[in-house]
């Protein structure tokens, strides 16, 4: 079985890590308890939170146990990491309401059955701390000079860092120590802006327990255009369907820039990497199909299969037929659509798709265009195929055909190793080339 650490690296989840070789060996053995924290600044997470969520899902699939920590206690202070201004302080009631929303939402992604994961709220222990005891037992292990060298604090020092925020690193480090003591937690994962806080926790465990703990950070993602993930001109893309309906969520992903497609497929879907890497060879209509695969897969993970099917159907109705061809991603659960743009049942993962195919030897001699359009059932008869070609409604790899007798040859095999036929503006069909 492939090491889950190698999976995370290959898919682009790892920015920085402590004790890399030791951690890789540890992840190869029995299940490891690890934690990821989420700030309850709102009652819903947004698309930017999907990186840690997907990483947790990969870890759980690899046999490791997530400790999902909601910051009901630290949320009362506010994390200064990545901020140039102090966060607006929330009331205890606001934080508690947000915690409930995040707990319900995260349960959609992580399997908590049979103790496979644990959902925690750090308000349960942080709000009960005795401040004097905390300073004596925990504060003594921290160097102010070292803390001020952390990037999260250096950025804030320019505009002023208050005492409340300065305590945040101590509290997050204490979270790690508390989970180490109570849940045998050996690793913390978080965004790259949390590197200093994570190192503080690793160091605190070493000082207090004389034990090794691990830290791993994810890259802070921006799009190829420099935009923050989950932010659009219309606002934030939330994971909560009442805030961002599944159709709008689907449209966010289908409008992914070409330059981001392969990276987003690796991070936000479970499709095999050997299939994802093929997208670098795609262009035009096939590239759009791959974006539809991304949109469907991400919508299905967050909102479920039926919501994804509904978004696909609505998108097809509004913007024309968009055939999502399993040949591009044979492991995908992506459905195909009929000529009305209505989604039909997907081909089960790993099955053989009954796709139209043509033998390479026939292409060496050339196949008249009208014959191929009929053979693949794009046209019901040869006469219909001839009319389509004469009227200029037939395309091969987005090149318009005009002569029914024009031959389609091996020169028409595209970079993905197949031939893309199109009937009119809406109906695409990928034809496999077989030896």
C-alpha positions in Angstrom: 0.0 0.0 0.0 1.4 3.4 -0.9 2.6 5.5 2.0 0.0 8.3 2.7 2.9 10.8 3.1 4.0 10.1 -0.5 0.4 10.6 -1.6 0.2 14.0 0.1 3.5 15.1 -1.4 2.5 13.9 -4.9 -0.8 15.7 -4.7 0.8 19.0 -3.5 -0.4 19.1 0.1 3.0 19.4 1.8 4.7 22.8 2.2 6.9 22.2 5.3 7.4 19.3 7.6 9.4 18.4 10.7 11.4 15.2 10.9 10.4 14.2 7.4 12.0 10.7 7.2 10.9 9.8 10.7 7.4 10.9 10.0 7.3 9.0 6.7 8.3 5.8 8.5 5.8 6.5 11.3 3.0 6.8 8.7 3.9 3.5 7.2 3.2 1.7 10.5 0.1 1.5 12.7 -2.4 4.3 12.7 -1.3 7.7 14.0 -3.5 10.2 15.7 -3.2 13.7 14.3 -5.1 16.9 14.6 -6.2 19.9 12.4 -7.7 23.0 13.9 -10.5 25.1 12.5 -11.3 28.7 13.7 -15.0 29.3 14.3 -15.0 32.7 12.7 -18.2 31.9 10.8 -20.9 29.1 11.0 -19.6 27.7 7.7 -16.2 26.9 6.2 -15.3 28.0 2.7 -13.4 26.6 -0.3 -10.1 27.6 1.2 -10.7 25.1 4.0 -10.8 22.2 1.6 -7.1 21.7 1.6 -6.9 20.6 5.2 -10.2 18.7 4.9 -9.0 16.7 1.8 -5.6 16.0 3.6 -7.5 14.6 6.6 -9.6 12.4 4.3 -6.4 11.0 2.6 -4.9 10.4 6.1 -8.1 8.6 7.3 -8.1 6.5 4.1 -4.5 5.6 4.9 -5.5 4.2 8.3 -4.8 7.2 10.5 -7.1 8.9 13.0 -8.1 12.5 12.7 -8.7 14.6 15.7 -10.8 17.5 14.3 -10.4 20.4 16.7 -12.8 23.4 16.6 -11.3 26.4 18.2 -14.1 27.4 20.5 -11.6 28.7 23.1 -8.9 30.2 20.8 -11.7 31.7 18.7 -12.5 34.0 21.6 -9.0 35.6 21.1 -8.4 35.4 17.4 -5.4 34.1 15.5 -3.0 36.9 14.3 -1.4 34.5 11.7 -1.7 36.0 8.2 -3.4 39.1 9.4 -2.2 42.7 9.3 -5.1 43.9 11.5 -6.5 42.5 14.7 -9.4 40.1 14.1 -12.8 41.3 15.3 -13.5 39.7 18.7 -16.6 37.5 18.7 -18.9 37.0 21.7 -19.0 33.7 23.5 -22.5 33.2 22.0 -21.3 33.9 18.5 -18.4 31.5 18.8 -20.6 28.7 20.3 -23.1 29.1 17.4 -20.3 28.9 14.9 -18.8 25.8 16.6 -22.1 24.0 16.1 -22.2 24.9 12.4 -18.7 23.7 11.8 -19.1 20.4 13.8 -22.1 19.5 11.6 -20.3 20.5 8.4 -17.1 18.6 9.1 -19.0 15.4 9.8 -19.9 15.4 6.0 -16.3 14.8 5.1 -14.8 12.8 8.0 -16.0 9.4 9.1 -16.6 9.6 12.9 -18.3 6.1 13.2 -16.7 3.5 15.4 -14.3 6.0 16.9 -12.5 6.4 13.5 -12.2 10.1 14.3 -12.8 12.4 17.2 -14.5 15.9 17.1 -13.2 18.2 19.8 -13.7 21.8 21.0 -10.7 23.4 22.8 -13.1 25.6 24.8 -13.6 22.5 26.9 -10.1 22.9 28.4 -8.9 26.4 27.6 -11.8 28.2 29.3 -11.0 26.3 32.5 -7.3 27.2 32.7 -6.0 29.0 35.8 -3.9 31.9 34.3 -1.3 31.9 37.0 -0.7 28.2 36.8 -0.7 28.3 33.0 2.1 30.9 33.1 4.1 28.9 35.6 3.7 25.5 33.9 3.6 26.5 30.2 4.7 30.1 29.8 8.1 29.3 31.3 9.0 27.2 28.2 8.6 30.1 25.8 11.2 32.6 24.7 9.8 36.0 23.9 12.6 36.8 21.5 12.0 33.5 19.7 8.2 34.2 19.5 8.7 37.6 18.0 10.8 36.1 15.3 7.8 34.1 14.1 6.4 35.4 10.8 2.9 35.7 12.1 4.1 38.1 14.9 6.6 40.0 12.8 3.9 41.0 10.3 1.7 42.3 13.1 4.5 44.1 14.9 4.5 46.8 12.2 1.0 47.9 13.1 0.9 46.7 16.7 0.5 43.4 18.4 -1.6 43.3 21.5 -1.2 41.0 24.6 -4.3 39.0 23.8 -2.9 38.0 20.3 0.6 37.4 21.8 -0.9 34.6 23.9 -2.3 32.8 20.9 0.9 30.8 20.2 1.0 29.6 23.8 -2.6 28.4 23.7 -2.2 26.6 20.4 1.0 24.9 21.6 -0.9 23.9 24.8 -3.7 22.4 22.6 -1.1 20.1 21.0 0.3 19.1 24.4 -3.2 18.5 25.8 -4.1 16.3 22.8 -0.8 14.5 23.2 -1.6 13.7 26.8 -5.3 12.9 26.4 -5.6 11.4 22.9 -2.0 10.3 22.1 -1.9 12.9 19.3 1.5 12.8 17.6 1.1 15.3 14.7 -0.5 18.6 14.0 -1.3 19.7 10.4 -2.3 23.2 9.3 -1.8 26.0 6.8 1.7 27.3 6.2 0.9 30.5 8.1 0.7 28.2 11.2 4.2 26.9 10.9 5.5 29.0 13.9 2.6 27.9 16.1 3.0 24.2 15.1 6.7 24.3 15.8 5.9 25.8 19.2 3.7 22.8 20.0 6.3 20.3 18.8 8.9 22.0 21.0 6.6 22.2 24.0 5.9 18.5 23.9 9.7 17.8 23.6 10.4 20.0 26.7 7.5 18.8 28.9 7.2 15.1 27.8 10.7 14.4 26.3 8.8 12.9 23.3 8.9 13.4 19.6 5.9 15.0 17.9 5.5 16.0 14.2 4.3 19.1 12.3 3.2 19.4 8.7 1.9 22.5 6.9 -0.1 22.9 3.6 0.7 25.5 1.0 -1.5 28.7 1.2 -3.2 28.4 -2.1 -3.9 31.2 -4.6 -5.1 30.8 -8.1 -2.8 31.3 -11.1 -4.1 34.9 -11.3 -3.1 35.6 -7.7 -6.6 35.4 -6.2 -7.2 33.8 -2.8 -8.9 30.5 -3.0 -12.7 30.7 -2.5 -12.9 34.4 -3.2 -14.7 35.8 -6.3 -16.1 39.1 -7.4 -19.4 38.0 -6.0 -18.0 37.0 -2.6 -16.9 33.9 -0.7 -17.6 30.4 -1.9 -19.0 28.7 1.2 -19.3 24.9 1.8 -22.8 25.5 3.3 -25.4 25.0 0.6 -27.7 27.7 2.0 -24.9 30.3 1.5 -23.5 28.9 -1.8 -26.0 26.7 -3.6 -24.6 23.5 -5.2 -25.1 25.0 -8.7 -23.0 28.1 -7.9 -20.4 25.9 -6.2 -20.3 23.8 -9.4 -19.9 26.9 -11.5 -17.0 28.1 -9.4 -15.0 25.0 -10.2 -16.0 24.6 -13.8 -14.6 28.2 -14.4 -11.2 27.1 -13.2 -8.3 28.7 -15.1 -6.5 26.3 -17.5 -3.3 26.8 -15.5 -4.9 25.6 -12.2 -6.7 22.6 -13.5 -4.2 19.8 -12.9 -3.2 21.2 -9.5 -6.9 21.5 -8.4 -7.7 18.0 -9.6 -4.8 16.6 -7.5 -5.8 18.6 -4.4 -9.6 18.5 -4.5 -10.5 15.1 -6.0 -9.6 11.5 -5.4 -8.9 10.7 -9.0 -5.7 8.8 -9.7 -2.7 10.9 -10.4 -1.7 9.1 -13.6 -5.1 10.2 -15.0 -4.8 13.7 -13.7 -1.4 14.2 -15.2 -2.9 13.6 -18.6 -4.8 16.9 -18.4 -1.5 18.6 -19.3 -1.9 17.3 -22.8 -5.5 18.3 -23.3 -6.8 21.4 -25.1 -10.0 23.1 -26.2 -13.2 20.9 -25.8 -11.3 18.1 -23.9 -9.9 20.6 -21.5 -13.4 21.9 -20.8 -14.6 18.3 -20.2 -11.8 17.9 -17.6 -13.0 21.1 -15.9 -16.5 19.5 -15.8 -15.0 16.5 -14.2 -13.4 18.7 -11.5 -16.7 20.6 -11.0 -18.7 17.4 -10.6 -16.2 15.6 -8.3 -15.8 18.6 -6.0 -19.6 19.2 -5.8 -20.2 15.5 -5.2 -17.7 15.4 -2.3 -19.2 18.5 -0.6 -22.9 18.3 -1.5 -23.5 14.7 -2.5 -24.2 12.8 -5.7 -27.7 14.0 -6.3 -26.8 17.7 -5.8 -23.9 17.2 -8.2 -26.1 15.6 -10.8 -28.6 18.5 -10.5 -25.8 21.1 -10.9 -24.5 19.2 -14.0 -28.0 19.0 -15.5 -28.7 22.7 -14.9 -25.3 23.7 -16.3 -26.0 21.6 -19.4 -29.4 23.2 -19.9 -28.1 26.8 -19.6 -24.8 26.5 -21.4 -25.4 23.7 -23.9 -24.5 20.1 -24.0 -21.3 19.2 -22.2 -20.5 15.5 -22.6 -18.2 14.4 -19.7 -16.3 11.5 -21.2 -15.2 8.7 -18.8 -12.4 8.0 -21.3 -10.6 11.0 -20.0 -10.9 9.9 -16.4 -11.8 6.2 -16.4 -11.8 6.0 -12.6 -14.2 8.9 -12.2 -17.8 8.5 -11.2 -18.7 11.3 -13.6 -22.0 10.8 -15.4 -22.6 11.4 -19.0 -25.5 13.5 -20.4 -28.0 12.8 -23.1 -28.7 15.1 -26.0 -31.1 17.2 -23.9 -28.3 17.8 -21.4 -30.0 15.6 -18.8 -27.6 13.6 -16.6 -27.7 9.9 -16.8 -26.2 7.4 -14.3 -22.5 7.3 -14.1 -20.3 4.4 -15.1 -19.2 2.6 -11.9 -15.6 3.2 -10.9 -13.1 0.8 -12.5 -15.6 -0.6 -15.0 -15.1 -0.7 -18.7 -16.9 2.0 -20.5 -18.7 1.0 -23.7 -17.2 3.9 -25.7 -17.1 4.1 -29.5 -13.7 3.0 -30.9 -12.0 2.8 -34.2 -9.1 0.6 -35.2 -5.8 2.4 -36.0 -5.3 0.4 -39.2 -8.5 1.9 -40.6 -7.3 5.3 -39.9 -4.1 4.6 -41.8 -6.2 4.3 -45.0 -8.6 7.0 -43.9 -12.4 6.8 -43.0 -14.8 9.0 -44.9 -16.2 11.6 -42.4 -19.9 10.8 -43.1 -19.2 7.1 -42.3 -17.5 7.7 -39.0 -20.3 10.1 -37.8 -22.8 7.4 -38.6 -20.8 4.5 -37.1 -20.5 6.3 -33.8 -24.2 7.0 -33.8 -23.8 10.8 -33.8 -26.0 10.6 -36.9 -28.9 8.1 -37.3 -28.1 7.5 -41.0 -25.5 8.1 -43.6 -27.7 10.6 -45.4 -28.1 12.6 -42.1 -24.4 12.6 -41.7 -23.9 13.9 -45.3 -26.4 16.7 -44.6 -24.7 17.6 -41.4 -21.3 17.9 -43.1 -22.6 19.9 -46.1 -24.3 22.3 -43.7 -21.0 22.9 -41.8 -22.2 21.3 -38.5 -19.5 18.6 -38.2 -16.2 19.0 -36.5 -13.2 16.8 -35.7 -11.0 18.1 -32.8 -12.8 21.5 -33.2 -11.8 21.7 -36.9 -14.9 22.2 -39.1 -15.5 19.7 -41.8 -17.4 20.5 -45.0 -16.8 17.6 -47.4 -18.7 14.4 -46.5 -16.0 12.4 -48.3 -13.1 14.0 -46.5 -11.2 11.3 -44.8 -10.4 11.2 -41.1 -6.9 9.6 -40.6 -4.3 8.9 -38.0 -3.2 12.5 -38.4 -6.5 13.4 -36.6 -5.5 11.6 -33.4 -5.2 14.3 -30.8 -2.6 14.6 -27.9 -4.8 12.5 -25.6 -4.6 9.6 -28.1 -8.2 9.8 -29.3 -10.4 11.7 -31.8 -13.0 14.2 -30.7 -16.1 14.5 -32.9 -18.7 17.3 -32.5 -22.2 17.5 -33.9 -23.4 21.1 -34.0 -22.6 23.3 -31.0 -23.6 20.9 -28.2 -22.9 17.2 -28.9 -19.4 16.0 -28.3 -18.1 12.4 -28.6 -14.7 11.0 -27.9 -13.7 8.1 -30.1 -11.1 5.8 -28.8 -8.3 4.6 -31.1 -7.4 0.9 -30.6 -4.7 -1.2 -32.1 
